[in-house]
């Protein structure tokens, strides 16, 4: 898939998504404006602020979230990252990232956007300065064999009511949004 087709997929998904509140609606509109202004917004090599895709993985009862301790940021996050030109869609890219970073080959994100997030990167991320993250949710058995990727220091399950110290402030709201969507 070319960047332009991936760009068009992001626009279609964001135009169709019903934001759950005013803050998410503002982000949805900001993302769409950014896409209009930057045809290369899907590429890591594009503008310093560019789109990414991620997946929060919950266990079957929604009581635990599988997180990765990111090697560069040294914080716990959901799985995710940059788009690649051959990703079939925003959803496929997020699912690919979840599979690569969790080591669980059969994770598949639910098709609908769960949440949007815009965050400035802290640390040595080169050209990247800000991510406009399109977030999805997935469910996996807590017994699924996970593995640490080269991008991570650790991967582990965390109780949703005791998320790790030092995790970004939006991890709790992301888990809550995923629980609502997955009905867990």
LUMVEX-705450 format. One line per field, with one value per atom (N, C-alpha, C, O): residue in one letter; residue number from 1; atom name; x, y, z. Coordinates in nm, 2 decimals, decimal comma. Example, Ala and Ser with C-alpha at 12.3 -4.5 7.8 and 13.67 -1.06 7.14 Angstrom:
BEGIN
aa = A  A  A  A  S  S  S  S
i = 1  1  1  1  2  2  2  2
at = N  CA  C  O  N  CA  C  O
X = 1,32  1,23  1,32  1,42  1,28  1,37  1,29  1,34
Y = -0,57  -0,45  -0,33  -0,33  -0,22  -0,11  0,00  0,11
Z = 0,78  0,78  0,78  0,85  0,71  0,71  0,79  0,80
//
This chain:
BEGIN
aa = X  X  X  X  X  X  X  X  X  X  X  X  X  X  X  X  X  X  X  X  X  X  X  X  X  X  X  X  X  X  X  X  X  X  X  X  X  X  X  X  X  X  X  X  X  X  X  X  X  X  X  X  X  X  X  X  X  X  X  X  X  X  X  X  X  X  X  X  X  X  X  X  X  X  X  X  X  X  X  X  X  X  X  X  X  X  X  X  X  X  X  X  X  X  X  X  X  X  X  X  X  X  X  X  X  X  X  X  X  X  X  X  X  X  X  X  X  X  X  X  X  X  X  X  X  X  X  X  X  X  X  X  X  X  X  X  X  X  X  X  X  X  X  X  X  X  X  X  X  X  X  X  X  X  X  X  X  X  X  X  X  X  X  X  X  X  X  X  X  X  X  X  X  X  X  X  X  X  X  X  X  X  X  X  X  X  X  X  X  X  X  X  X  X  X  X  X  X  X  X  X  X  X  X  X  X  X  X  X  X  X  X  X  X  X  X  X  X  X  X  X  X  X  X  X  X  X  X  X  X  X  X  X  X  X  X  X  X  X  X  X  X  X  X  X  X  X  X  X  X  X  X  X  X  X  X  X  X  X  X  X  X  X  X  X  X  X  X  X  X  X  X  X  X  X  X  X  X  X  X  X  X  X  X  X  X  X  X  X  X  X  X  X  X  X  X  X  X  X  X  X  X  X  X  X  X  X  X  X  X  X  X  X  X  X  X  X  X  X  X  X  X  X  X  X  X  X  X  X  X  X  X  X  X  X  X  X  X  X  X  X  X  X  X  X  X  X  X  X  X  X  X  X  X  X  X  X  X  X  X  X  X  X  X  X  X  X  X  X  X  X  X  X  X  X  X  X  X  X  X  X  X  X  X  X  X  X  X  X  X  X  X  X  X  X  X  X  X  X  X  X  X  X  X  X  X  X  X  X  X  X  X  X  X  X  X  X  X  X  X  X  X  X  X  X  X  X  X  X  X  X  X  X  X  X  X  X  X  X  X  X  X  X  X  X  X  X  X  X  X  X  X  X  X  X  X  X  X  X  X  X  X  X  X  X  X  X  X  X  X  X  X  X  X  X  X  X  X  X  X  X  X  X  X  X  X  X  X  X  X  X  X  X  X  X  X  X  X  X  X  X  X  X  X  X  X  X  X  X  X  X  X  X  X  X  X  X  X  X  X  X  X  X  X  X  X  X  X  X  X  X  X  X  X  X  X  X  X  X  X  X  X  X  X  X  X  X  X  X  X  X  X  X  X  X  X  X  X  X  X  X  X  X  X  X  X  X  X  X  X  X  X  X  X  X  X  X  X  X  X  X  X  X  X  X  X  X  X  X  X  X  X  X  X  X  X  X  X  X  X  X  X  X  X  X  X  X  X  X  X  X  X  X  X  X  X  X  X  X  X  X  X  X  X  X  X  X  X  X  X  X  X  X  X  X  X  X  X  X  X  X  X  X  X  X  X  X  X  X  X  X  X  X  X  X  X  X  X  X  X  X  X  X  X  X  X  X  X  X  X  X  X  X  X  X  X  X  X  X  X  X  X  X  X  X  X  X  X  X  X  X  X  X  X  X  X  X  X  X  X  X  X  X  X  X  X  X  X  X  X  X  X  X  X  X  X  X  X  X  X  X  X  X  X  X  X  X  X  X  X  X  X  X  X  X  X
i = 1  1  1  1  2  2  2  2  3  3  3  3  4  4  4  4  5  5  5  5  6  6  6  6  7  7  7  7  8  8  8  8  9  9  9  9  10  10  10  10  11  11  11  11  12  12  12  12  13  13  13  13  14  14  14  14  15  15  15  15  16  16  16  16  17  17  17  17  18  18  18  18  19  19  19  19  20  20  20  20  21  21  21  21  22  22  22  22  23  23  23  23  24  24  24  24  25  25  25  25  26  26  26  26  27  27  27  27  28  28  28  28  29  29  29  29  30  30  30  30  31  31  31  31  32  32  32  32  33  33  33  33  34  34  34  34  35  35  35  35  36  36  36  36  37  37  37  37  38  38  38  38  39  39  39  39  40  40  40  40  41  41  41  41  42  42  42  42  43  43  43  43  44  44  44  44  45  45  45  45  46  46  46  46  47  47  47  47  48  48  48  48  49  49  49  49  50  50  50  50  51  51  51  51  52  52  52  52  53  53  53  53  54  54  54  54  55  55  55  55  56  56  56  56  57  57  57  57  58  58  58  58  59  59  59  59  60  60  60  60  61  61  61  61  62  62  62  62  63  63  63  63  64  64  64  64  65  65  65  65  66  66  66  66  67  67  67  67  68  68  68  68  69  69  69  69  70  70  70  70  71  71  71  71  72  72  72  72  73  73  73  73  74  74  74  74  75  75  75  75  76  76  76  76  77  77  77  77  78  78  78  78  79  79  79  79  80  80  80  80  81  81  81  81  82  82  82  82  83  83  83  83  84  84  84  84  85  85  85  85  86  86  86  86  87  87  87  87  88  88  88  88  89  89  89  89  90  90  90  90  91  91  91  91  92  92  92  92  93  93  93  93  94  94  94  94  95  95  95  95  96  96  96  96  97  97  97  97  98  98  98  98  99  99  99  99  100  100  100  100  101  101  101  101  102  102  102  102  103  103  103  103  104  104  104  104  105  105  105  105  106  106  106  106  107  107  107  107  108  108  108  108  109  109  109  109  110  110  110  110  111  111  111  111  112  112  112  112  113  113  113  113  114  114  114  114  115  115  115  115  116  116  116  116  117  117  117  117  118  118  118  118  119  119  119  119  120  120  120  120  121  121  121  121  122  122  122  122  123  123  123  123  124  124  124  124  125  125  125  125  126  126  126  126  127  127  127  127  128  128  128  128  129  129  129  129  130  130  130  130  131  131  131  131  132  132  132  132  133  133  133  133  134  134  134  134  135  135  135  135  136  136  136  136  137  137  137  137  138  138  138  138  139  139  139  139  140  140  140  140  141  141  141  141  142  142  142  142  143  143  143  143  144  144  144  144  145  145  145  145  146  146  146  146  147  147  147  147  148  148  148  148  149  149  149  149  150  150  150  150  151  151  151  151  152  152  152  152  153  153  153  153  154  154  154  154  155  155  155  155  156  156  156  156  157  157  157  157  158  158  158  158  159  159  159  159  160  160  160  160  161  161  161  161  162  162  162  162  163  163  163  163  164  164  164  164  165  165  165  165  166  166  166  166  167  167  167  167  168  168  168  168  169  169  169  169  170  170  170  170  171  171  171  171  172  172  172  172  173  173  173  173  174  174  174  174  175  175  175  175  176  176  176  176  177  177  177  177  178  178  178  178  179  179  179  179  180  180  180  180  181  181  181  181  182  182  182  182  183  183  183  183  184  184  184  184
at = N  CA  C  O  N  CA  C  O  N  CA  C  O  N  CA  C  O  N  CA  C  O  N  CA  C  O  N  CA  C  O  N  CA  C  O  N  CA  C  O  N  CA  C  O  N  CA  C  O  N  CA  C  O  N  CA  C  O  N  CA  C  O  N  CA  C  O  N  CA  C  O  N  CA  C  O  N  CA  C  O  N  CA  C  O  N  CA  C  O  N  CA  C  O  N  CA  C  O  N  CA  C  O  N  CA  C  O  N  CA  C  O  N  CA  C  O  N  CA  C  O  N  CA  C  O  N  CA  C  O  N  CA  C  O  N  CA  C  O  N  CA  C  O  N  CA  C  O  N  CA  C  O  N  CA  C  O  N  CA  C  O  N  CA  C  O  N  CA  C  O  N  CA  C  O  N  CA  C  O  N  CA  C  O  N  CA  C  O  N  CA  C  O  N  CA  C  O  N  CA  C  O  N  CA  C  O  N  CA  C  O  N  CA  C  O  N  CA  C  O  N  CA  C  O  N  CA  C  O  N  CA  C  O  N  CA  C  O  N  CA  C  O  N  CA  C  O  N  CA  C  O  N  CA  C  O  N  CA  C  O  N  CA  C  O  N  CA  C  O  N  CA  C  O  N  CA  C  O  N  CA  C  O  N  CA  C  O  N  CA  C  O  N  CA  C  O  N  CA  C  O  N  CA  C  O  N  CA  C  O  N  CA  C  O  N  CA  C  O  N  CA  C  O  N  CA  C  O  N  CA  C  O  N  CA  C  O  N  CA  C  O  N  CA  C  O  N  CA  C  O  N  CA  C  O  N  CA  C  O  N  CA  C  O  N  CA  C  O  N  CA  C  O  N  CA  C  O  N  CA  C  O  N  CA  C  O  N  CA  C  O  N  CA  C  O  N  CA  C  O  N  CA  C  O  N  CA  C  O  N  CA  C  O  N  CA  C  O  N  CA  C  O  N  CA  C  O  N  CA  C  O  N  CA  C  O  N  CA  C  O  N  CA  C  O  N  CA  C  O  N  CA  C  O  N  CA  C  O  N  CA  C  O  N  CA  C  O  N  CA  C  O  N  CA  C  O  N  CA  C  O  N  CA  C  O  N  CA  C  O  N  CA  C  O  N  CA  C  O  N  CA  C  O  N  CA  C  O  N  CA  C  O  N  CA  C  O  N  CA  C  O  N  CA  C  O  N  CA  C  O  N  CA  C  O  N  CA  C  O  N  CA  C  O  N  CA  C  O  N  CA  C  O  N  CA  C  O  N  CA  C  O  N  CA  C  O  N  CA  C  O  N  CA  C  O  N  CA  C  O  N  CA  C  O  N  CA  C  O  N  CA  C  O  N  CA  C  O  N  CA  C  O  N  CA  C  O  N  CA  C  O  N  CA  C  O  N  CA  C  O  N  CA  C  O  N  CA  C  O  N  CA  C  O  N  CA  C  O  N  CA  C  O  N  CA  C  O  N  CA  C  O  N  CA  C  O  N  CA  C  O  N  CA  C  O  N  CA  C  O  N  CA  C  O  N  CA  C  O  N  CA  C  O  N  CA  C  O  N  CA  C  O  N  CA  C  O  N  CA  C  O  N  CA  C  O  N  CA  C  O  N  CA  C  O  N  CA  C  O  N  CA  C  O  N  CA  C  O  N  CA  C  O  N  CA  C  O  N  CA  C  O  N  CA  C  O  N  CA  C  O  N  CA  C  O  N  CA  C  O  N  CA  C  O  N  CA  C  O  N  CA  C  O  N  CA  C  O  N  CA  C  O  N  CA  C  O  N  CA  C  O  N  CA  C  O  N  CA  C  O  N  CA  C  O  N  CA  C  O  N  CA  C  O  N  CA  C  O  N  CA  C  O  N  CA  C  O
X = 0,08  0,00  0,09  0,19  0,05  0,13  0,09  -0,01  0,18  0,15  0,02  -0,06  -0,01  -0,13  -0,26  -0,36  -0,25  -0,37  -0,38  -0,49  -0,27  -0,27  -0,32  -0,40  -0,28  -0,33  -0,48  -0,55  -0,53  -0,68  -0,75  -0,86  -0,69  -0,76  -0,77  -0,87  -0,67  -0,67  -0,78  -0,86  -0,79  -0,89  -1,03  -1,12  -1,05  -1,18  -1,22  -1,33  -1,13  -1,16  -1,19  -1,28  -1,11  -1,13  -1,26  -1,33  -1,29  -1,42  -1,54  -1,64  -1,53  -1,64  -1,65  -1,76  -1,54  -1,54  -1,62  -1,61  -1,71  -1,79  -1,71  -1,71  -1,66  -1,58  -1,67  -1,78  -1,62  -1,71  -1,73  -1,82  -1,64  -1,65  -1,59  -1,53  -1,60  -1,55  -1,40  -1,36  -1,33  -1,18  -1,14  -1,05  -1,20  -1,17  -1,22  -1,15  -1,33  -1,37  -1,27  -1,25  -1,22  -1,12  -1,00  -0,94  -0,95  -0,84  -0,87  -0,79  -0,99  -1,03  -1,02  -0,96  -1,07  -1,06  -0,92  -0,88  -0,84  -0,70  -0,62  -0,54  -0,65  -0,58  -0,62  -0,54  -0,75  -0,80  -0,73  -0,69  -0,72  -0,66  -0,51  -0,46  -0,44  -0,30  -0,28  -0,19  -0,37  -0,37  -0,39  -0,32  -0,48  -0,50  -0,38  -0,34  -0,31  -0,19  -0,07  0,03  -0,06  0,06  0,03  0,00  0,04  0,02  0,11  0,09  0,23  0,32  0,31  0,40  0,20  0,18  0,18  0,18  0,17  0,17  0,31  0,33  0,41  0,54  0,63  0,62  0,71  0,80  0,90  0,95  0,93  1,02  0,94  1,00  0,81  0,73  0,76  0,87  0,66  0,68  0,71  0,68  0,78  0,82  0,70  0,71  0,58  0,45  0,39  0,35  0,37  0,31  0,23  0,23  0,14  0,05  0,12  0,22  0,07  0,11  -0,01  -0,12  0,01  -0,11  -0,07  0,05  -0,16  -0,13  -0,25  -0,36  -0,22  -0,32  -0,30  -0,19  -0,40  -0,40  -0,46  -0,57  -0,39  -0,43  -0,48  -0,41  -0,60  -0,67  -0,68  -0,68  -0,68  -0,71  -0,86  -0,94  -0,90  -1,04  -1,14  -1,26  -1,10  -1,20  -1,18  -1,26  -1,09  -1,06  -1,00  -1,00  -0,94  -0,88  -0,73  -0,67  -0,67  -0,53  -0,50  -0,58  -0,40  -0,35  -0,21  -0,12  -0,18  -0,05  0,03  -0,02  0,14  0,21  0,36  0,41  0,42  0,56  0,64  0,59  0,75  0,84  0,93  1,02  0,90  0,97  1,12  1,15  1,20  1,34  1,39  1,48  1,35  1,39  1,33  1,40  1,20  1,13  1,14  1,12  1,17  1,18  1,05  1,05  0,94  0,81  0,72  0,75  0,62  0,53  0,42  0,37  0,40  0,30  0,22  0,25  0,12  0,05  0,15  0,24  0,12  0,20  0,16  0,05  0,27  0,24  0,36  0,47  0,34  0,45  0,41  0,30  0,51  0,50  0,44  0,44  0,38  0,33  0,44  0,54  0,41  0,50  0,43  0,31  0,50  0,43  0,35  0,25  0,38  0,31  0,20  0,13  0,17  0,06  -0,07  -0,09  -0,16  -0,29  -0,38  -0,46  -0,37  -0,46  -0,40  -0,31  -0,46  -0,42  -0,44  -0,36  -0,55  -0,58  -0,48  -0,43  -0,45  -0,35  -0,21  -0,14  -0,17  -0,05  -0,05  0,05  -0,15  -0,16  -0,16  -0,09  -0,23  -0,23  -0,09  -0,04  -0,02  0,12  0,21  0,29  0,20  0,29  0,26  0,35  0,13  0,10  0,16  0,21  0,15  0,21  0,36  0,42  0,42  0,57  0,62  0,71  0,56  0,61  0,56  0,63  0,45  0,41  0,46  0,47  0,50  0,54  0,42  0,44  0,30  0,18  0,13  0,07  0,15  0,12  -0,02  -0,05  -0,12  -0,26  -0,34  -0,46  -0,27  -0,34  -0,41  -0,34  -0,53  -0,60  -0,68  -0,77  -0,65  -0,72  -0,87  -0,90  -0,96  -1,09  -1,09  -1,00  -1,19  -1,17  -1,20  -1,16  -1,26  -1,30  -1,19  -1,13  -1,17  -1,09  -1,14  -1,26  -1,05  -1,09  -1,07  -1,15  -0,95  -0,91  -0,81  -0,74  -0,80  -0,69  -0,61  -0,65  -0,48  -0,39  -0,28  -0,23  -0,25  -0,14  -0,04  -0,08  0,08  0,18  0,32  0,36  0,39  0,52  0,61  0,59  0,72  0,81  0,92  0,98  0,96  1,07  1,18  1,16  1,30  1,41  1,47  1,43  1,55  1,62  1,54  1,55  1,46  1,37  1,41  1,33  1,52  1,57  1,47  1,44  1,43  1,34  1,20  1,14  1,16  1,02  1,01  1,10  0,91  0,89  0,76  0,74  0,66  0,52  0,45  0,46  0,37  0,29  0,14  0,10  0,07  -0,07  -0,12  -0,12  -0,15  -0,17  -0,32  -0,41  -0,34  -0,48  -0,47  -0,39  -0,56  -0,56  -0,67  -0,79  -0,64  -0,73  -0,72  -0,63  -0,81  -0,80  -0,81  -0,86  -0,75  -0,75  -0,77  -0,74  -0,81  -0,83  -0,74  -0,74  -0,67  -0,58  -0,59  -0,61  -0,58  -0,58  -0,45  -0,35  -0,47  -0,36  -0,25  -0,14  -0,29  -0,19  -0,11  -0,02  -0,15  -0,08  0,07  0,11  0,16  0,30  0,34  0,34  0,39  0,44  0,59  0,65  0,65  0,80  0,84  0,77  0,96  1,02  1,08  1,17  1,04  1,10  1,23  1,26  1,29  1,41  1,38  1,47  1,25  1,21  1,18  1,15  1,18  1,13  1,24  1,33  1,22  1,30  1,22  1,28  1,09  1,00  0,86  0,82  0,79  0,65  0,58  0,63  0,48  0,41  0,26  0,23  0,19  0,05  0,05  0,12  -0,04  -0,06  -0,20  -0,29  -0,24  -0,38  -0,42  -0,35  -0,54  -0,59  -0,61  -0,61  -0,63  -0,64  -0,51  -0,51  -0,40  -0,26  -0,16  -0,06  -0,19  -0,09  0,04  0,05  0,15  0,28  0,31  0,26  0,39  0,43  0,52  0,59  0,50  0,58  0,51  0,57  0,40  0,33  0,27  0,23  0,26  0,20  0,06  -0,01  0,02  -0,11  -0,23  -0,33  -0,21  -0,32  -0,34  -0,44  -0,25  -0,27  -0,40  -0,47  -0,43  -0,55  -0,68  -0,76  -0,69  -0,81  -0,81  -0,92  -0,70  -0,70  -0,75  -0,83  -0,71  -0,76  -0,91  -0,98  -0,96  -1,10  -1,18  -1,28  -1,12  -1,19  -1,19  -1,30  -1,09  -1,08  -1,18  -1,25  -1,19  -1,29  -1,43  -1,51  -1,46  -1,59  -1,62  -1,73  -1,53  -1,55  -1,55  -1,63  -1,47  -1,47  -1,57  -1,59  -1,63  -1,73  -1,67  -1,73  -1,55  -1,48  -1,48  -1,42
Y = -0,12  0,00  0,12  0,13  0,22  0,34  0,43  0,41  0,53  0,62  0,69  0,72  0,73  0,80  0,72  0,77  0,59  0,50  0,49  0,48  0,48  0,47  0,60  0,60  0,71  0,84  0,85  0,89  0,80  0,80  0,71  0,75  0,60  0,51  0,58  0,57  0,65  0,72  0,83  0,85  0,90  1,01  0,94  0,99  0,83  0,77  0,72  0,74  0,66  0,61  0,72  0,71  0,83  0,94  1,01  1,06  1,02  1,09  1,01  1,07  0,88  0,79  0,77  0,73  0,79  0,76  0,86  0,98  0,81  0,89  0,90  0,81  1,02  1,05  1,04  1,09  0,98  0,97  1,09  1,10  1,20  1,32  1,43  1,42  1,55  1,67  1,67  1,72  1,63  1,62  1,53  1,57  1,41  1,32  1,38  1,36  1,45  1,51  1,62  1,63  1,70  1,80  1,73  1,78  1,62  1,55  1,49  1,50  1,44  1,38  1,49  1,47  1,61  1,72  1,77  1,80  1,77  1,81  1,71  1,75  1,58  1,48  1,50  1,49  1,52  1,54  1,66  1,66  1,77  1,89  1,87  1,91  1,79  1,76  1,68  1,70  1,58  1,50  1,59  1,56  1,68  1,77  1,86  1,88  1,90  1,99  1,91  1,97  1,78  1,70  1,57  1,47  1,57  1,44  1,33  1,21  1,37  1,27  1,24  1,19  1,28  1,26  1,12  1,09  1,02  0,88  0,82  0,71  0,89  0,84  0,90  1,02  0,81  0,85  0,96  1,04  0,95  1,05  1,18  1,27  1,18  1,30  1,41  1,42  1,49  1,60  1,54  1,43  1,62  1,58  1,53  1,45  1,59  1,54  1,45  1,50  1,32  1,23  1,13  1,11  1,06  0,96  0,83  0,79  0,76  0,63  0,55  0,60  0,42  0,33  0,24  0,20  0,22  0,13  0,05  0,07  -0,05  -0,14  -0,16  -0,20  -0,15  -0,19  -0,33  -0,35  -0,42  -0,56  -0,59  -0,57  -0,63  -0,67  -0,82  -0,89  -0,88  -1,02  -1,04  -0,94  -1,17  -1,20  -1,14  -1,12  -1,12  -1,06  -0,91  -0,85  -0,85  -0,71  -0,66  -0,54  -0,75  -0,71  -0,68  -0,63  -0,72  -0,70  -0,65  -0,68  -0,57  -0,52  -0,56  -0,56  -0,61  -0,65  -0,52  -0,46  -0,49  -0,37  -0,40  -0,50  -0,30  -0,31  -0,20  -0,08  -0,23  -0,13  -0,09  -0,16  0,03  0,08  0,11  0,17  0,05  0,07  0,21  0,25  0,29  0,43  0,52  0,60  0,51  0,60  0,56  0,64  0,43  0,38  0,39  0,42  0,38  0,38  0,27  0,21  0,24  0,13  0,19  0,30  0,12  0,16  0,04  -0,07  0,08  -0,02  -0,05  0,03  -0,14  -0,18  -0,08  -0,05  -0,04  0,04  0,10  0,08  0,18  0,24  0,30  0,33  0,32  0,39  0,30  0,17  0,36  0,30  0,26  0,33  0,16  0,12  0,13  0,10  0,16  0,18  0,06  0,08  -0,06  -0,18  -0,22  -0,32  -0,14  -0,18  -0,16  -0,06  -0,25  -0,25  -0,14  -0,09  -0,11  -0,01  0,04  -0,02  0,14  0,19  0,07  0,05  0,00  -0,11  -0,22  -0,28  -0,26  -0,36  -0,32  -0,41  -0,20  -0,15  -0,16  -0,21  -0,12  -0,13  -0,28  -0,31  -0,37  -0,51  -0,57  -0,64  -0,53  -0,57  -0,53  -0,62  -0,41  -0,36  -0,44  -0,48  -0,47  -0,55  -0,69  -0,74  -0,75  -0,88  -0,88  -0,96  -0,79  -0,78  -0,75  -0,81  -0,66  -0,61  -0,70  -0,71  -0,78  -0,87  -1,01  -1,08  -1,04  -1,18  -1,28  -1,40  -1,23  -1,31  -1,30  -1,20  -1,41  -1,40  -1,39  -1,34  -1,42  -1,42  -1,31  -1,31  -1,21  -1,09  -1,02  -1,00  -0,98  -0,91  -0,80  -0,83  -0,67  -0,56  -0,56  -0,61  -0,51  -0,49  -0,38  -0,30  -0,38  -0,29  -0,14  -0,06  -0,11  0,03  0,11  0,05  0,23  0,32  0,32  0,33  0,31  0,32  0,46  0,51  0,52  0,65  0,71  0,65  0,84  0,92  0,99  1,02  1,00  1,07  1,14  1,09  1,26  1,34  1,37  1,43  1,33  1,35  1,38  1,33  1,47  1,51  1,40  1,34  1,37  1,26  1,32  1,43  1,25  1,29  1,19  1,07  1,24  1,15  1,16  1,25  1,06  1,06  0,99  0,87  1,06  1,00  1,05  1,04  1,11  1,16  1,27  1,36  1,25  1,34  1,35  1,45  1,24  1,23  1,33  1,32  1,41  1,50  1,48  1,51  1,44  1,43  1,32  1,31  1,24  1,13  1,17  1,21  1,15  1,16  1,01  0,95  0,95  0,81  0,77  0,82  0,68  0,62  0,49  0,40  0,47  0,36  0,26  0,30  0,13  0,02  -0,06  -0,04  -0,16  -0,26  -0,40  -0,43  -0,49  -0,63  -0,71  -0,66  -0,83  -0,92  -1,04  -1,10  -1,09  -1,21  -1,28  -1,22  -1,41  -1,49  -1,45  -1,43  -1,44  -1,41  -1,51  -1,49  -1,63  -1,74  -1,74  -1,82  -1,65  -1,64  -1,61  -1,53  -1,68  -1,67  -1,54  -1,52  -1,44  -1,32  -1,32  -1,41  -1,23  -1,23  -1,08  -1,00  -1,06  -0,92  -0,90  -0,98  -0,79  -0,76  -0,67  -0,63  -0,64  -0,56  -0,41  -0,34  -0,37  -0,24  -0,22  -0,11  -0,34  -0,34  -0,39  -0,46  -0,35  -0,41  -0,52  -0,62  -0,51  -0,61  -0,60  -0,50  -0,72  -0,72  -0,80  -0,91  -0,75  -0,82  -0,77  -0,66  -0,86  -0,82  -0,74  -0,77  -0,64  -0,55  -0,55  -0,54  -0,55  -0,53  -0,39  -0,30  -0,38  -0,25  -0,15  -0,03  -0,20  -0,11  -0,09  -0,02  -0,14  -0,11  -0,10  -0,18  -0,01  0,01  0,06  0,12  0,03  0,06  0,21  0,30  0,23  0,36  0,41  0,33  0,54  0,59  0,58  0,63  0,51  0,50  0,64  0,71  0,67  0,79  0,81  0,71  0,93  0,96  0,91  0,89  0,89  0,85  0,70  0,65  0,62  0,47  0,43  0,34  0,49  0,46  0,49  0,40  0,61  0,64  0,55  0,51  0,51  0,42  0,28  0,23  0,23  0,10  0,11  0,02  0,22  0,24  0,25  0,19  0,32  0,32  0,19  0,15  0,11  -0,02  -0,12  -0,20  -0,11  -0,19  -0,16  -0,25  -0,03  0,00  -0,06  -0,12  -0,05  -0,10  -0,25  -0,31  -0,31  -0,46  -0,52  -0,64  -0,43  -0,48  -0,57  -0,67  -0,54  -0,62  -0,55  -0,60
Z = 0,00  0,00  0,00  0,07  -0,07  -0,08  0,04  0,10  0,07  0,18  0,16  0,25  0,03  0,01  0,04  0,09  0,01  0,04  0,19  0,24  0,26  0,41  0,47  0,56  0,41  0,45  0,43  0,52  0,32  0,29  0,39  0,43  0,42  0,52  0,65  0,72  0,70  0,82  0,82  0,92  0,71  0,70  0,70  0,78  0,63  0,63  0,77  0,82  0,84  0,98  1,07  1,15  1,07  1,16  1,12  1,21  1,00  0,96  1,01  1,05  1,01  1,05  1,20  1,25  1,27  1,42  1,49  1,48  1,58  1,67  1,80  1,88  1,82  1,95  2,07  2,06  2,18  2,29  2,38  2,46  2,36  2,44  2,36  2,25  2,42  2,35  2,33  2,22  2,43  2,41  2,30  2,22  2,29  2,18  2,05  1,94  2,05  1,92  1,88  1,76  1,97  1,93  1,87  1,77  1,93  1,88  1,74  1,65  1,72  1,59  1,49  1,38  1,52  1,42  1,40  1,29  1,51  1,49  1,40  1,32  1,42  1,34  1,19  1,11  1,17  1,03  0,97  0,85  1,04  0,99  0,97  0,86  1,05  1,03  0,91  0,83  0,88  0,76  0,64  0,53  0,64  0,53  0,50  0,39  0,61  0,59  0,55  0,49  0,58  0,57  0,49  0,56  0,36  0,29  0,34  0,31  0,40  0,44  0,60  0,66  0,65  0,80  0,85  0,97  0,76  0,80  0,81  0,86  0,76  0,75  0,87  0,90  0,93  1,03  0,97  1,05  0,85  0,78  0,74  0,69  0,77  0,73  0,84  0,88  0,87  0,96  1,10  1,13  1,18  1,32  1,40  1,49  1,37  1,43  1,33  1,22  1,36  1,26  1,33  1,45  1,25  1,30  1,34  1,27  1,44  1,48  1,51  1,52  1,53  1,57  1,68  1,69  1,77  1,89  1,93  1,89  2,02  2,07  2,21  2,26  2,29  2,43  2,44  2,39  2,50  2,51  2,65  2,75  2,66  2,79  2,79  2,69  2,92  2,93  2,91  2,90  2,91  2,88  2,98  2,94  3,10  3,19  3,21  3,29  3,15  3,15  3,28  3,31  3,36  3,48  3,47  3,56  3,36  3,34  3,20  3,11  3,19  3,06  3,04  3,13  2,92  2,88  2,83  2,73  2,89  2,86  2,83  2,86  2,76  2,73  2,79  2,79  2,85  2,90  2,79  2,75  2,73  2,61  2,64  2,73  2,55  2,57  2,57  2,65  2,47  2,47  2,57  2,64  2,59  2,68  2,82  2,91  2,85  2,98  3,06  3,18  2,99  3,05  3,00  2,89  3,07  3,03  2,94  2,96  2,83  2,73  2,67  2,70  2,60  2,51  2,39  2,38  2,31  2,20  2,08  2,06  2,01  1,89  1,83  1,88  1,73  1,66  1,53  1,50  1,45  1,32  1,21  1,21  1,11  1,00  0,90  0,89  0,82  0,72  0,58  0,58  0,47  0,35  0,30  0,22  0,34  0,29  0,39  0,37  0,50  0,59  0,51  0,43  0,52  0,44  0,49  0,42  0,62  0,68  0,81  0,86  0,87  1,00  1,10  1,19  1,09  1,18  1,17  1,27  1,04  1,02  1,08  1,14  1,07  1,12  1,28  1,33  1,34  1,49  1,53  1,63  1,46  1,49  1,47  1,55  1,36  1,33  1,45  1,49  1,49  1,60  1,73  1,80  1,76  1,88  1,87  1,97  1,75  1,74  1,75  1,82  1,68  1,69  1,83  1,88  1,90  2,03  2,15  2,25  2,13  2,24  2,22  2,32  2,10  2,07  2,06  2,05  2,07  2,06  1,91  1,87  1,83  1,69  1,65  1,54  1,74  1,70  1,76  1,75  1,81  1,86  1,74  1,64  1,75  1,65  1,71  1,79  1,68  1,74  1,69  1,58  1,77  1,73  1,62  1,63  1,53  1,42  1,44  1,36  1,55  1,58  1,66  1,75  1,63  1,71  1,86  1,88  1,95  2,09  2,15  2,23  2,11  2,17  2,07  2,00  2,08  2,02  2,12  2,23  2,09  2,18  2,11  2,01  2,15  2,09  2,20  2,30  2,18  2,29  2,23  2,13  2,31  2,28  2,33  2,43  2,25  2,28  2,37  2,34  2,48  2,56  2,55  2,57  2,52  2,50  2,36  2,29  2,33  2,20  2,10  2,08  2,03  1,92  1,79  1,69  1,77  1,64  1,59  1,66  1,46  1,39  1,46  1,45  1,52  1,58  1,70  1,79  1,70  1,81  1,88  2,00  1,80  1,85  1,78  1,66  1,85  1,79  1,81  1,91  1,70  1,69  1,68  1,57  1,79  1,80  1,79  1,86  1,69  1,68  1,75  1,72  1,85  1,94  1,92  1,90  1,93  1,92  2,04  2,13  2,06  2,17  2,12  2,01  2,20  2,17  2,30  2,41  2,28  2,40  2,37  2,26  2,47  2,46  2,60  2,70  2,59  2,71  2,80  2,75  2,93  3,02  3,01  3,05  2,97  2,96  2,83  2,81  2,74  2,61  2,64  2,72  2,56  2,57  2,51  2,39  2,59  2,53  2,53  2,59  2,46  2,44  2,43  2,39  2,48  2,48  2,34  2,30  2,27  2,14  2,16  2,28  2,05  2,06  2,10  2,14  2,09  2,12  2,27  2,32  2,34  2,48  2,58  2,54  2,70  2,81  2,88  2,92  2,88  2,95  2,89  2,83  2,90  2,86  2,97  3,01  3,03  3,14  3,16  3,12  3,22  3,26  3,38  3,48  3,38  3,50  3,54  3,45  3,66  3,70  3,66  3,68  3,60  3,56  3,67  3,65  3,79  3,91  3,98  4,08  3,92  3,98  3,87  3,86  3,77  3,66  3,71  3,82  3,64  3,69  3,72  3,65  3,82  3,85  3,74  3,67  3,71  3,60  3,46  3,36  3,45  3,32  3,29  3,38  3,16  3,12  3,18  3,20  3,21  3,27  3,19  3,24  3,06  2,97  2,97  2,91  3,03  3,03  3,10  3,05  3,21  3,28  3,20  3,19  3,14  3,06  2,93  2,89  2,88  2,76  2,80  2,73  2,92  2,96  2,99  2,95  3,05  3,07  2,94  2,93  2,84  2,71  2,65  2,59  2,66  2,60  2,67  2,60  2,80  2,87  2,83  2,82  2,81  2,76  2,63  2,61  2,54  2,40  2,40  2,32  2,47  2,48  2,57  2,57  2,65  2,75  2,85  2,88  2,89  2,99  3,12  3,22
//
